[in-house]
Amino acid sequence: MNRQMGEWKEELSERGCVEDQPQRVATFGAAAAGAPLPRTQPRSVCHSIMVVLLLAISAVRAPGADTVPQRWTEQKANDWWKQTGWLVGCNFIPSTAVNELEMWQADTYDPVTIDRELGLAQGLGFNCVRVFLHDIPWQEDHAGYLKRINGFLNLAHKHHIKVMFVLFDSCWNPNPQPGPQPLPRPFVHNSGWVQCPGADYMAHPERLDELKPYVQGIVGHFRNDKRIAFWDVYNEPGNMNGHSYGSQEPPNKRESALLLLQKTFVWAREEKPIQPLTSGMWEGDFDPAKFSAFDRLQVNQSDIITFHDYGNLEMEERCVQNLRRYGRPIICTEYMARPMGSTFNPILGWFKDNDVGAFNWGFVSGKTQTIYPWDSWDKTYTAEPPVWFHDIFHTDGTPYIAAEVQYIRSVTGVAAAKSN
């Protein structure tokens, strides 16, 4: 517990949450006394956050906590990987949905498109997809949401595809709203994607425990479901979305995200799922000397190691080399951005040769508009970009690059495009 508390204090100091008097800065491990302090927060805000973190740690280590299942051993994690086999796939959302809410809400859930597009995934030899959930459909209708999730799992199983569900996400719009979702902004990458949970929770960490029923309701319901490969408890926790929604983010978001990440691992483990838990590391090349408190929590709590990287092959090799030291299965749950040098050929083949799972971002071009690059938030596009950023297929199912599709199939071992 003392080590964990020290890591969280360090993260708070990095965010400028320090004592007012310079001679007391070292107490929080921020810097030498008198050093400049970036992004300084009001002391009252930081004190409140520290109190919340202290209470959270006390709760985690409270009497009876030893009955909570612990992180998988390295042996158990590696046995799971041997039994499961190499996992390859994509981050999946149907082309008719602008975000997770449009995918999962009852009025816009689209099993026909999902079925057709999972068939395309099967035709590539993909055996798993990464899919984002959201707490709002759960709040609106527990039973209906579980039924739709089960329906999705049935469709994936029909195509011999397992599913990795993501419970929380720090990316893009921090103000999700139920009901009809806005149309995509023309030519803008992921213009409609929404965070889970929204800023109302992140600005008020005392509300985070309200999310426990969502986590345990989903994980508990599917805890023994072999159609699910594993659980990604939190996507890019603490991402401040500086180029898109940074001005709308609560100033204490990173502190709240760190707390929610810790809680979610505990809540999910209390349900004793047969599937492993993880949260993908996403900042830097994962050199332990440069770890943030998020990195340390993710690597120390994940049953299997997952990461994101959109660099070239040399960068992927460096990331994997740094993560090998933990002796656990490694899966890249986000890669592939063509203009950045992150391409299927040669990266997907290298992942397979080195027994690293691989999930590219993007699949069928649609309402998420991820054929456009991240800089479409700052730069005006009026037509299709010269090179697609993400995505593999046009909406009608034809490949963006036929040779690329052939390469993917050569790596996965699928000789011809067939779907059931």
C-alpha positions as CSV (number, residue, x, y, z in Angstrom):
1,M,0.0,0.0,0.0
2,N,2.8,2.4,0.8
3,R,4.4,1.9,-2.6
4,Q,1.0,2.5,-4.3
5,M,0.4,5.7,-2.3
6,G,3.8,7.0,-3.3
7,E,3.0,6.4,-6.9
8,W,-0.2,8.3,-6.7
9,K,1.4,11.2,-4.8
10,E,4.0,11.3,-7.5
11,E,1.3,11.6,-10.2
12,L,-0.4,14.3,-8.2
13,S,2.8,16.3,-8.0
14,E,3.3,15.9,-11.8
15,R,-0.1,17.5,-12.2
16,G,0.9,20.5,-10.0
17,C,-1.0,19.2,-6.9
18,V,1.6,20.3,-4.3
19,E,1.8,22.2,-1.0
20,D,1.8,26.0,-1.2
21,Q,5.1,26.5,0.5
22,P,8.2,25.6,-1.6
23,Q,10.0,24.0,1.3
24,R,7.2,21.4,1.6
25,V,7.2,20.4,-2.1
26,A,9.6,17.5,-1.5
27,T,7.0,16.0,0.9
28,F,4.9,15.1,-2.1
29,G,7.9,14.0,-4.2
30,A,7.3,16.6,-6.9
31,A,10.6,18.3,-7.3
32,A,13.4,20.0,-5.4
33,A,12.2,22.9,-3.2
34,G,11.7,26.0,-5.2
35,A,11.5,24.2,-8.6
36,P,9.0,25.6,-11.1
37,L,5.7,23.8,-10.9
38,P,3.6,23.5,-14.1
39,R,-0.2,23.3,-14.3
40,T,-0.6,24.2,-10.6
41,Q,-3.9,23.4,-9.1
42,P,-5.6,25.2,-6.1
43,R,-4.4,23.5,-2.9
44,S,-8.0,22.9,-1.8
45,V,-8.8,20.9,-5.0
46,C,-5.6,18.8,-4.7
47,H,-6.3,18.2,-1.0
48,S,-9.7,16.9,-1.8
49,I,-8.3,14.6,-4.5
50,M,-5.7,13.3,-2.1
51,V,-8.3,12.6,0.5
52,V,-10.4,10.7,-2.0
53,L,-7.4,8.6,-3.0
54,L,-6.5,7.9,0.6
55,L,-10.1,6.7,1.3
56,A,-10.0,4.6,-1.9
57,I,-6.8,2.8,-0.8
58,S,-8.2,2.3,2.7
59,A,-11.3,0.7,1.1
60,V,-9.2,-1.5,-1.1
61,R,-7.2,-2.8,1.8
62,A,-10.0,-2.9,4.3
63,P,-10.7,-6.0,6.4
64,G,-12.0,-8.8,4.1
65,A,-10.1,-7.4,1.1
66,D,-8.0,-10.5,1.0
67,T,-11.0,-12.5,-0.2
68,V,-11.0,-10.5,-3.4
69,P,-9.4,-12.5,-6.3
70,Q,-5.9,-11.3,-7.0
71,R,-4.2,-10.6,-10.2
72,W,-3.4,-13.7,-12.3
73,T,0.0,-15.3,-11.9
74,E,2.4,-15.2,-14.8
75,Q,1.9,-18.9,-15.2
76,K,-1.9,-18.6,-15.3
77,A,-1.7,-15.8,-17.9
78,N,0.7,-17.7,-20.1
79,D,-1.4,-20.9,-19.9
80,W,-4.4,-18.8,-21.0
81,W,-2.5,-17.5,-24.0
82,K,-1.4,-21.0,-25.0
83,Q,-5.0,-22.2,-24.8
84,T,-6.4,-19.2,-26.6
85,G,-3.9,-18.9,-29.3
86,W,-2.8,-15.8,-31.2
87,L,-5.5,-13.2,-31.2
88,V,-5.8,-10.9,-34.3
89,G,-8.6,-8.5,-35.2
90,C,-9.7,-4.9,-35.2
91,N,-11.5,-2.3,-33.1
92,F,-15.0,-2.8,-34.3
93,I,-18.0,-0.5,-34.5
94,P,-20.6,-0.9,-37.3
95,S,-20.4,1.7,-40.1
96,T,-23.9,2.9,-39.3
97,A,-22.9,4.1,-35.8
98,V,-21.1,7.4,-35.0
99,N,-20.2,6.3,-31.5
100,E,-20.7,3.6,-28.8
101,L,-24.2,5.0,-27.8
102,E,-25.5,4.8,-31.4
103,M,-24.1,1.2,-31.6
104,W,-25.8,0.0,-28.3
105,Q,-29.0,2.1,-27.7
106,A,-32.1,0.2,-28.5
107,D,-33.4,2.5,-31.2
108,T,-30.2,2.4,-33.2
109,Y,-28.8,-1.1,-32.5
110,D,-28.2,-2.6,-36.0
111,P,-27.7,-6.4,-36.0
112,V,-28.0,-6.6,-39.8
113,T,-25.0,-4.4,-40.4
114,I,-23.1,-5.9,-37.5
115,D,-23.6,-9.4,-38.9
116,R,-22.5,-8.4,-42.4
117,E,-19.4,-6.6,-41.2
118,L,-18.4,-9.3,-38.8
119,G,-18.6,-11.5,-41.9
120,L,-15.9,-9.3,-43.5
121,A,-13.8,-9.7,-40.4
122,Q,-14.1,-13.5,-40.6
123,G,-13.1,-13.3,-44.3
124,L,-9.8,-11.6,-43.2
125,G,-9.1,-14.4,-40.7
126,F,-9.8,-12.1,-37.7
127,N,-10.6,-14.2,-34.7
128,C,-11.4,-11.4,-32.2
129,V,-12.8,-7.9,-32.1
130,R,-12.4,-5.0,-29.6
131,V,-15.7,-3.4,-28.8
132,F,-16.5,-0.4,-26.6
133,L,-19.4,-0.4,-24.2
134,H,-21.0,2.5,-22.4
135,D,-22.6,3.0,-19.0
136,I,-25.6,5.1,-20.3
137,P,-27.4,2.2,-22.0
138,W,-26.9,0.3,-18.7
139,Q,-28.5,3.1,-16.7
140,E,-31.4,3.3,-19.1
141,D,-32.3,-0.4,-19.3
142,H,-30.2,-3.1,-17.7
143,A,-32.0,-6.1,-19.1
144,G,-32.3,-4.7,-22.6
145,Y,-28.6,-3.8,-22.8
146,L,-27.6,-7.3,-21.6
147,K,-29.8,-8.8,-24.3
148,R,-28.2,-6.7,-27.0
149,I,-24.7,-7.5,-25.8
150,N,-25.7,-11.2,-25.8
151,G,-27.0,-10.8,-29.4
152,F,-23.7,-9.2,-30.5
153,L,-21.8,-12.1,-28.9
154,N,-24.1,-14.6,-30.8
155,L,-23.3,-12.8,-34.1
156,A,-19.6,-12.8,-33.4
157,H,-19.7,-16.5,-32.4
158,K,-21.5,-17.3,-35.7
159,H,-18.4,-15.9,-37.5
160,H,-16.0,-17.7,-35.2
161,I,-14.9,-14.4,-33.6
162,K,-14.3,-13.7,-29.9
163,V,-14.9,-10.3,-28.3
164,M,-12.9,-8.1,-26.0
165,F,-15.1,-5.5,-24.3
166,V,-13.9,-2.1,-23.2
167,L,-15.7,-0.8,-20.1
168,F,-14.5,2.8,-19.8
169,D,-12.9,5.3,-22.2
170,S,-11.2,8.7,-21.8
171,C,-11.2,9.7,-25.4
172,W,-13.0,12.4,-27.3
173,N,-16.3,14.2,-26.2
174,P,-16.5,14.4,-22.4
175,N,-20.2,15.1,-22.4
176,P,-22.1,12.1,-23.6
177,Q,-25.9,12.4,-23.9
178,P,-28.5,9.6,-24.3
179,G,-31.0,9.6,-27.2
180,P,-30.4,10.4,-30.9
181,Q,-26.7,11.1,-31.5
182,P,-25.5,14.0,-33.7
183,L,-24.6,13.5,-37.3
184,P,-20.9,13.3,-37.9
185,R,-19.1,16.6,-38.7
186,P,-18.1,16.4,-42.4
187,F,-14.5,15.2,-42.9
188,V,-13.6,15.1,-39.2
189,H,-12.0,12.0,-37.6
190,N,-14.3,10.5,-34.9
191,S,-16.3,13.6,-34.6
192,G,-19.1,11.9,-32.6
193,W,-17.2,9.6,-30.3
194,V,-18.0,10.0,-26.6
195,Q,-16.2,9.3,-23.3
196,C,-17.4,6.8,-20.7
197,P,-18.0,8.0,-18.1
198,G,-18.7,11.6,-18.8
199,A,-17.3,14.8,-17.2
200,D,-20.0,14.8,-14.6
201,Y,-18.4,11.8,-13.0
202,M,-14.8,12.9,-13.6
203,A,-15.3,16.3,-12.1
204,H,-16.8,14.7,-9.0
205,P,-14.8,11.7,-7.9
206,E,-17.1,11.1,-5.0
207,R,-19.6,9.9,-7.6
208,L,-17.4,7.2,-9.1
209,D,-18.8,4.5,-6.9
210,E,-22.1,5.0,-8.7
211,L,-20.5,3.2,-11.7
212,K,-19.8,0.0,-9.7
213,P,-23.2,-1.6,-10.6
214,Y,-22.5,-1.0,-14.3
215,V,-19.1,-2.7,-14.1
216,Q,-20.2,-5.6,-12.0
217,G,-23.5,-6.0,-13.8
218,I,-21.8,-6.5,-17.1
219,V,-18.8,-8.5,-16.0
220,G,-20.8,-10.5,-13.5
221,H,-23.4,-11.5,-16.2
222,F,-20.8,-12.7,-18.6
223,R,-18.1,-13.9,-16.2
224,N,-18.2,-17.4,-17.5
225,D,-18.8,-16.6,-21.1
226,K,-16.2,-18.2,-23.4
227,R,-17.3,-16.0,-26.3
228,I,-15.4,-13.2,-24.5
229,A,-11.7,-13.3,-24.8
230,F,-10.8,-10.7,-22.1
231,W,-11.9,-7.4,-20.5
232,D,-10.2,-4.1,-21.3
233,V,-11.3,-2.2,-18.2
234,Y,-10.3,1.4,-19.3
235,N,-9.2,2.8,-22.6
236,E,-6.4,5.4,-22.4
237,P,-7.3,6.6,-18.9
238,G,-6.4,10.2,-18.3
239,N,-6.3,11.2,-22.0
240,M,-6.9,14.9,-22.0
241,N,-7.9,15.3,-25.7
242,G,-5.9,18.5,-26.1
243,H,-6.5,18.9,-29.8
244,S,-10.2,18.3,-29.7
245,Y,-12.1,18.7,-26.4
246,G,-9.3,19.7,-24.1
247,S,-11.0,23.0,-23.1
248,Q,-14.0,21.0,-21.9
249,E,-12.2,18.6,-19.7
250,P,-12.4,18.8,-15.9
251,P,-9.1,20.0,-14.4
252,N,-9.0,17.0,-12.1
253,K,-9.7,14.4,-14.8
254,R,-6.4,12.6,-14.6
255,E,-6.7,12.2,-10.8
256,S,-10.3,10.9,-11.2
257,A,-9.2,8.6,-14.0
258,L,-6.4,7.1,-11.9
259,L,-8.9,6.4,-9.1
260,L,-11.5,4.9,-11.4
261,L,-8.9,2.7,-13.0
262,Q,-7.9,1.3,-9.6
263,K,-11.6,0.8,-8.6
264,T,-12.5,-0.9,-11.8
265,F,-9.9,-3.5,-11.5
266,V,-11.2,-4.3,-8.0
267,W,-14.9,-4.2,-9.0
268,A,-14.3,-6.5,-12.0
269,R,-12.2,-9.0,-10.0
270,E,-14.8,-9.2,-7.4
271,E,-17.0,-10.9,-10.0
272,K,-14.4,-13.6,-10.5
273,P,-14.5,-13.7,-14.3
274,I,-12.8,-16.6,-16.1
275,Q,-11.5,-14.0,-18.6
276,P,-8.3,-12.0,-17.9
277,L,-8.4,-8.2,-17.2
278,T,-6.2,-5.6,-18.7
279,S,-5.9,-1.9,-19.5
280,G,-3.8,-0.8,-22.4
281,M,-0.7,1.3,-21.8
282,W,-0.6,4.1,-24.3
283,E,2.0,6.8,-23.4
284,G,5.6,6.6,-24.7
285,D,7.6,3.5,-25.5
286,F,7.0,1.9,-22.0
287,D,10.5,2.4,-20.6
288,P,9.9,1.7,-16.9
289,A,12.2,4.7,-16.0
290,K,9.6,7.0,-17.6
291,F,6.4,5.4,-16.2
292,S,3.6,7.5,-15.0
293,A,1.3,6.4,-12.2
294,F,-1.1,5.2,-14.9
295,D,1.6,3.0,-16.4
296,R,2.6,1.5,-13.1
297,L,-1.0,0.7,-12.2
298,Q,-1.7,-0.8,-15.6
299,V,1.3,-3.0,-15.7
300,N,0.9,-4.1,-12.0
301,Q,-2.8,-4.9,-12.2
302,S,-3.3,-6.3,-15.7
303,D,-3.4,-10.0,-16.0
304,I,-2.1,-9.7,-19.6
305,I,-0.1,-6.8,-20.9
306,T,-1.8,-4.7,-23.6
307,F,-0.6,-1.5,-25.3
308,H,-1.3,1.1,-28.0
309,D,1.2,2.4,-30.5
310,Y,0.8,4.0,-33.9
311,G,4.5,4.2,-34.8
312,N,6.5,2.3,-37.4
313,L,8.0,-1.2,-37.0
314,E,11.0,0.1,-35.2
315,M,8.8,1.7,-32.6
316,E,6.7,-1.4,-32.2
317,E,9.8,-3.5,-31.6
318,R,11.0,-1.1,-28.9
319,C,7.6,-1.1,-27.2
320,V,7.4,-4.9,-27.2
321,Q,11.0,-5.2,-26.0
322,N,10.3,-3.0,-23.0
323,L,7.1,-5.0,-22.1
324,R,8.8,-8.5,-22.4
325,R,10.3,-8.0,-19.0
326,Y,7.0,-8.7,-17.3
327,G,6.8,-12.3,-18.5
328,R,3.1,-12.1,-19.6
329,P,1.3,-12.3,-22.9
330,I,1.5,-9.1,-24.9
331,I,-1.3,-7.7,-27.2
332,C,-1.3,-4.5,-29.1
333,T,-4.9,-3.4,-28.9
334,E,-4.4,-0.3,-31.2
335,Y,-2.1,0.2,-34.2
336,M,-2.3,1.0,-37.9
337,A,-2.3,4.6,-39.1
338,R,-0.9,4.5,-42.7
339,P,0.5,8.1,-43.0
340,M,2.4,7.6,-39.7
341,G,4.2,4.5,-41.0
342,S,2.0,2.2,-39.0
343,T,0.9,-0.3,-41.7
344,F,-0.2,-3.9,-41.8
345,N,2.8,-4.8,-43.9
346,P,5.2,-5.4,-42.2
347,I,3.9,-4.8,-38.7
348,L,1.1,-7.4,-38.6
349,G,3.5,-10.1,-39.8
350,W,6.1,-9.1,-37.2
351,F,3.4,-9.3,-34.5
352,K,2.6,-12.8,-35.5
353,D,6.2,-13.9,-35.8
354,N,6.8,-12.6,-32.3
355,D,3.6,-13.9,-30.7
356,V,2.1,-10.5,-30.0
357,G,-1.7,-10.1,-30.4
358,A,-2.8,-7.4,-32.9
359,F,-5.9,-5.2,-33.2
360,N,-5.8,-2.4,-35.7
361,W,-8.0,0.7,-35.3
362,G,-10.8,1.0,-37.9
363,F,-12.6,-1.5,-40.1
364,V,-15.4,-0.5,-42.4
365,S,-15.4,3.2,-43.4
366,G,-18.6,4.8,-42.0
367,K,-19.9,7.4,-39.6
368,T,-16.8,7.5,-37.4
369,Q,-15.0,8.9,-40.4
370,T,-11.6,7.5,-39.3
371,I,-10.3,7.5,-42.9
372,Y,-9.5,11.1,-42.0
373,P,-6.4,11.8,-39.8
374,W,-6.3,13.2,-36.3
375,D,-5.3,16.6,-37.6
376,S,-8.7,16.9,-39.2
377,W,-9.7,18.6,-35.9
378,D,-7.3,21.4,-36.8
379,K,-7.0,21.3,-40.6
380,T,-9.9,21.6,-43.0
381,Y,-10.6,18.7,-45.3
382,T,-13.1,18.9,-48.1
383,A,-12.6,15.5,-49.7
384,E,-11.3,12.1,-49.1
385,P,-7.6,12.3,-47.9
386,P,-4.9,11.1,-50.3
387,V,-4.2,8.2,-48.0
388,W,-6.8,6.7,-45.6
389,F,-5.7,7.1,-42.0
390,H,-7.5,4.0,-40.7
391,D,-10.1,1.5,-42.0
392,I,-9.8,-1.5,-44.4
393,F,-13.1,-1.6,-46.3
394,H,-15.4,0.8,-48.1
395,T,-19.0,0.8,-46.8
396,D,-20.1,-1.6,-49.6
397,G,-17.5,-4.1,-48.5
398,T,-14.9,-3.6,-51.2
399,P,-11.3,-3.3,-50.0
400,Y,-9.6,0.1,-49.8
401,I,-6.3,-1.6,-50.9
402,A,-6.8,-5.1,-52.4
403,A,-3.1,-6.0,-51.9
404,E,-3.4,-5.0,-48.2
405,V,-6.3,-7.3,-47.7
406,Q,-4.4,-10.1,-49.5
407,Y,-1.4,-9.5,-47.1
408,I,-3.6,-9.7,-44.0
409,R,-5.1,-13.0,-45.2
410,S,-1.6,-14.3,-45.9
411,V,-0.6,-13.6,-42.3
412,T,-3.8,-15.0,-40.7
413,G,-3.8,-18.0,-43.0
414,V,-7.1,-17.3,-44.9
415,A,-6.7,-18.3,-48.5
416,A,-9.9,-16.7,-49.8
417,A,-12.5,-14.2,-48.6
418,K,-15.4,-16.2,-47.4
419,S,-18.0,-15.4,-44.7
420,N,-21.0,-17.3,-43.3
